[in-house]
Amino acid sequence: MNTFQKIAELGGRILLALLFLMSGIGKISAYSGTAAYMASTGVPGALLPMVIAIEVLGAAAIIIGYKTRIVAFLMAGFTLVTALLFHNNFQDQIQMIMFLKNVSIAGGFLLLVANGAGPLSVDRR
């Protein structure tokens, strides 16, 4: 594998995980509003600490390439569940696009499940 491919794999992991890292951190600073939003959709706000942990710790693990296949599998599932819970109003085109965005992200995680993190990762050390 050449240097460009190694860097592209690392960059892909970072870009895929960055959304979750920023989202998890954002939920910390907007905790009560996020919990209220979750409750308004029927998801208990008490699950918010677990959601934050999944997003922040999962993203960090993907970025550094630690237990990548397992974490990517769990993140794919988490992403699909959130799509079904929060973006299921297909009459609203924005919500349909958000749903498909989540499905696409889950696809990216499944590529990590299939191929692993690559040589620039903790998994390879």
C-alpha positions as CSV (number, residue, x, y, z in Angstrom):
1,M,0.0,0.0,0.0
2,N,1.4,3.4,-1.0
3,T,1.6,6.5,1.2
4,F,-1.3,8.2,-0.5
5,Q,-3.6,5.2,0.2
6,K,-2.5,5.1,3.9
7,I,-3.2,8.8,4.3
8,A,-6.5,8.5,2.4
9,E,-7.7,5.8,4.8
10,L,-6.7,7.8,7.8
11,G,-8.4,10.9,6.4
12,G,-11.5,8.9,5.6
13,R,-11.7,7.6,9.2
14,I,-11.3,11.2,10.5
15,L,-13.9,12.6,8.2
16,L,-16.4,9.9,9.0
17,A,-15.9,10.2,12.8
18,L,-15.7,14.0,13.0
19,L,-19.5,14.4,12.6
20,F,-20.1,12.2,15.7
21,L,-17.3,13.8,17.8
22,M,-18.6,17.3,17.1
23,S,-22.2,16.1,17.7
24,G,-21.4,14.5,21.0
25,I,-19.5,17.5,22.3
26,G,-22.4,19.8,21.1
27,K,-24.9,17.7,23.1
28,I,-22.9,18.3,26.2
29,S,-23.1,22.0,25.9
30,A,-26.8,21.9,24.9
31,Y,-27.7,19.1,27.3
32,S,-31.2,20.1,28.5
33,G,-32.3,21.2,25.0
34,T,-31.1,17.9,23.5
35,A,-32.8,15.9,26.3
36,A,-36.0,17.8,25.6
37,Y,-35.8,17.1,21.9
38,M,-35.2,13.4,22.5
39,A,-38.2,13.3,24.8
40,S,-40.4,15.1,22.3
41,T,-39.7,12.2,19.8
42,G,-40.5,9.6,22.4
43,V,-36.9,8.7,23.3
44,P,-36.2,9.1,27.0
45,G,-33.8,12.0,27.7
46,A,-32.2,9.7,30.4
47,L,-30.5,8.0,27.5
48,L,-28.6,11.2,26.6
49,P,-25.4,10.3,28.6
50,M,-25.2,7.0,26.7
51,V,-25.7,8.7,23.4
52,I,-22.9,11.2,24.2
53,A,-20.6,8.4,25.2
54,I,-21.3,6.5,22.0
55,E,-20.7,9.5,19.8
56,V,-17.6,10.8,21.5
57,L,-15.9,7.6,22.4
58,G,-16.9,5.8,19.2
59,A,-15.6,8.7,17.1
60,A,-12.3,8.8,19.0
61,A,-11.9,5.0,18.6
62,I,-12.5,5.3,14.8
63,I,-10.1,8.2,14.5
64,I,-7.2,6.5,16.2
65,G,-8.2,3.1,14.7
66,Y,-8.8,1.2,17.9
67,K,-11.0,-1.9,17.8
68,T,-12.1,-0.4,14.5
69,R,-14.2,-3.3,13.1
70,I,-16.2,-3.7,16.3
71,V,-16.7,0.0,16.9
72,A,-17.6,0.6,13.3
73,F,-20.2,-2.2,13.5
74,L,-21.7,-0.6,16.6
75,M,-21.6,2.9,15.1
76,A,-23.4,1.6,11.9
77,G,-26.1,0.2,14.1
78,F,-26.4,3.4,16.2
79,T,-26.6,5.5,13.0
80,L,-29.3,3.4,11.5
81,V,-31.3,3.4,14.8
82,T,-31.0,7.2,15.0
83,A,-32.2,7.5,11.3
84,L,-35.3,5.5,12.1
85,L,-36.1,7.3,15.3
86,F,-35.4,10.9,14.3
87,H,-35.6,11.1,10.5
88,N,-38.7,9.0,9.7
89,N,-41.0,11.7,8.3
90,F,-40.5,10.9,4.6
91,Q,-43.1,13.5,3.6
92,D,-40.6,16.1,4.6
93,Q,-37.8,16.1,2.0
94,I,-35.2,17.4,4.4
95,Q,-36.0,14.5,6.8
96,M,-35.7,12.1,3.9
97,I,-32.3,13.5,3.0
98,M,-31.2,13.3,6.7
99,F,-32.4,9.7,6.8
100,L,-30.4,8.8,3.6
101,K,-27.4,10.7,5.0
102,N,-27.5,8.4,8.0
103,V,-27.9,5.3,5.8
104,S,-24.9,6.4,3.8
105,I,-22.8,7.0,6.9
106,A,-23.7,3.5,8.1
107,G,-22.4,2.3,4.8
108,G,-19.1,4.0,5.4
109,F,-18.9,2.3,8.8
110,L,-19.6,-1.1,7.2
111,L,-16.7,-0.5,4.8
112,L,-14.5,-0.1,7.9
113,V,-16.0,-3.4,9.3
114,A,-15.1,-5.1,6.1
115,N,-11.6,-3.6,5.6
116,G,-10.4,-2.5,9.0
117,A,-8.7,0.7,9.9
118,G,-5.6,0.4,7.7
119,P,-1.9,0.7,8.5
120,L,-2.1,4.1,10.2
121,S,-4.0,2.9,13.2
122,V,-3.7,1.5,16.7
123,D,-5.1,-1.8,15.4
124,R,-2.0,-2.3,13.2
125,R,0.5,-1.6,16.0
